[in-house]
Amino acid sequence: WLWSSFNIGKHKFFFWLLLRDRLNTRGLLRRKNKHLDDYTCVLCSNNREETCFHLFFECPFSTDCWSSISIQWNLALQPLDMVISARTVFGKSFFREIMITSCWVIWKTEME
């Protein structure tokens, strides 16, 4: 599903890392015993630890991004079911490419 998308290679690899929970979020760095002064999300003021799930789905910044492109996530579902549900509601054949690219943009924004 991922590798057959029309996204460029680095976006596919990035999304593969996201799916495997291997992006260097502050939460992952904490789990690897890397010391940081702060492990909270840099994109919001909710005082939440920056995990992949928070960064891409719960953070007010990312929810605004998803809303602007009419993608709705049901956070009550398991992650795979969230994607299936969002794809069904979105209803366009290019959902996969939009989702991967949007995650990339959120990540790059967080890195700045």
Summary of the structure (lengths in Angstrom):
residues: 112
radius of gyration: 14.1
end to end distance: 29.5
largest distance: 43.1
contacts: 287
relative contact order: 0.16
helix: 55%
strand: 2%
